[in-house]
Amino acid sequence: MATRKAVIEVRGLGTVLGGQTIHDALDLDVTEREVLAIVGGSGSGKTVLLRELSLLMEPTKGSIRLFGEDHRKLRGERLRDFRADIGIMFQQGALFTGMSVLENVEFPLKEHTRLDRSSRAELAMIKLSLAGFPQDGCHKKPAELSGGMVKRAALARALALDPALLFLDEPTAGLDPVTAAAFDDRILELRDLLGLTVVLVTHDLDSLWRISDRVAFLARKRVLMAASIADISRSDETEIRAYFQGPRQGGRPENDESVQGD
Ligand SMILES: Nc1ncnc2c1ncn2[C@@H]1O[C@H](COP(=O)(O)OP(=O)(O)OP(=O)(O)O)[C@@H](O)[C@H]1O
């Protein structure tokens, strides 16, 4: 099988925020069409890492190569182009509350393309449909939507510019298990259909088993281990054991056949 290209290569990343070291000498690779989940205890720096990988925040040290390009060389127009190739779904959806769902999904198209209004609306409807958002709800405001619908609208907006790379911050948080599983399945379908590379932060163990190809476990300010969820959950590292065998996790069978390898 042909080797897959690296989409993200992180080397020696360091982050200091408010005098506190969050990451130190952190390395991570993500390959094309991979679903990589970032996990770790609260405050281990998952969201900060996601923001750095998605070019929303500059690390203090080290390099992030995206599609082979060093983030430090991305400026002005080039940075704008790169940002357009990245879809981000924030934790609470981060939809504009004063706009309808359709206007929210149209927004990036308005910012980054010269499409006219009707073409924008047409494309936005396609993205909403890809995200599984019901057509008849597209004129609703975010406050009128259920949690699951907010996530789907936010996903549609993240897909607006046909990104190659999709970042999801706790996509299933706050969803009931059935809605969460349906959302996970949608992510996998989109990965296959659109050839996306997906990086997500999650605390949802069901999601980890269902969709991740690999899991990067953050502890001691770095990626302590990056491997399949089956391997990670069997690790002897103290932090990993504590995380997966904590009182709320329940554990998983040794040979869970629903798990798909690389
Ligand atoms: N803008 C900021 N300024 C100062 N400190 C920050 C800033 N953003 C995050 N931090 C700190 O960085 C650390 C890591 O935060 P982060 O949100 O990445 O953690 P996390 O692993 O995503 O946690 P959780 O699972 O609880 O969401 C925390 O101690 C947080 O207080």
The ligand as an SDF file (V2000), in Angstrom:
LIG
                    3D

 31 33  0  0  0  0  0  0  0  0999 V2000
   -5.3290   32.4490   26.4170 N   0  0  0  0  0  0  0  0  0  0  0  0
   -4.8150   31.8350   27.4810 C   0  0  0  0  0  0  0  0  0  0  0  0
   -4.0590   32.5010   28.3830 N   0  0  0  0  0  0  0  0  0  0  0  0
   -3.5140   31.8870   29.4420 C   0  0  0  0  0  0  0  0  0  0  0  0
   -3.6740   30.5710   29.7060 N   0  0  0  0  0  0  0  0  0  0  0  0
   -4.4200   29.8580   28.8490 C   0  0  0  0  0  0  0  0  0  0  0  0
   -5.0340   30.4470   27.7000 C   0  0  0  0  0  0  0  0  0  0  0  0
   -5.7120   29.4680   27.0200 N   0  0  0  0  0  0  0  0  0  0  0  0
   -5.5270   28.3420   27.7400 C   0  0  0  0  0  0  0  0  0  0  0  0
   -4.7680   28.5580   28.8170 N   0  0  0  0  0  0  0  0  0  0  0  0
   -4.3280   27.5590   29.8110 C   0  0  0  0  0  0  0  0  0  0  0  0
   -3.7020   26.5200   29.1000 O   0  0  0  0  0  0  0  0  0  0  0  0
   -3.9540   25.2610   29.7200 C   0  0  0  0  0  0  0  0  0  0  0  0
   -4.4800   24.2780   28.6930 C   0  0  0  0  0  0  0  0  0  0  0  0
   -5.7550   24.7150   28.2550 O   0  0  0  0  0  0  0  0  0  0  0  0
   -6.6340   23.8910   27.2130 P   0  0  0  0  0  0  0  0  0  0  0  0
   -7.9240   24.6250   27.0550 O   0  0  0  0  0  0  0  0  0  0  0  0
   -5.8520   23.6310   25.9960 O   0  0  0  0  0  0  0  0  0  0  0  0
   -6.8390   22.5380   28.0040 O   0  0  0  0  0  0  0  0  0  0  0  0
   -7.6610   21.2560   27.5740 P   0  0  0  0  0  0  0  0  0  0  0  0
   -6.7280   20.1040   27.5890 O   0  0  0  0  0  0  0  0  0  0  0  0
   -8.3690   21.5150   26.2800 O   0  0  0  0  0  0  0  0  0  0  0  0
   -8.6770   21.1470   28.7980 O   0  0  0  0  0  0  0  0  0  0  0  0
  -10.2090   20.6650   28.8910 P   0  0  0  0  0  0  0  0  0  0  0  0
  -10.2070   19.1900   28.6560 O   0  0  0  0  0  0  0  0  0  0  0  0
  -10.5680   21.0000   30.2990 O   0  0  0  0  0  0  0  0  0  0  0  0
  -11.0010   21.4480   27.8770 O   0  0  0  0  0  0  0  0  0  0  0  0
   -4.9280   25.5490   30.8700 C   0  0  0  0  0  0  0  0  0  0  0  0
   -4.1890   25.6000   32.0640 O   0  0  0  0  0  0  0  0  0  0  0  0
   -5.5010   26.9000   30.5270 C   0  0  0  0  0  0  0  0  0  0  0  0
   -5.8350   27.6120   31.6820 O   0  0  0  0  0  0  0  0  0  0  0  0
  1  2  1  0
  2  3  1  0
  2  7  2  0
  3  4  2  0
  4  5  1  0
  5  6  2  0
  6  7  1  0
  6 10  1  0
  7  8  1  0
  8  9  2  0
  9 10  1  0
 10 11  1  0
 11 12  1  0
 11 30  1  0
 12 13  1  0
 13 14  1  0
 13 28  1  0
 14 15  1  0
 15 16  1  0
 16 17  2  0
 16 18  1  0
 16 19  1  0
 19 20  1  0
 20 21  2  0
 20 22  1  0
 20 23  1  0
 23 24  1  0
 24 25  2  0
 24 26  1  0
 24 27  1  0
 28 29  1  0
 28 30  1  0
 30 31  1  0
M  END
$$$$
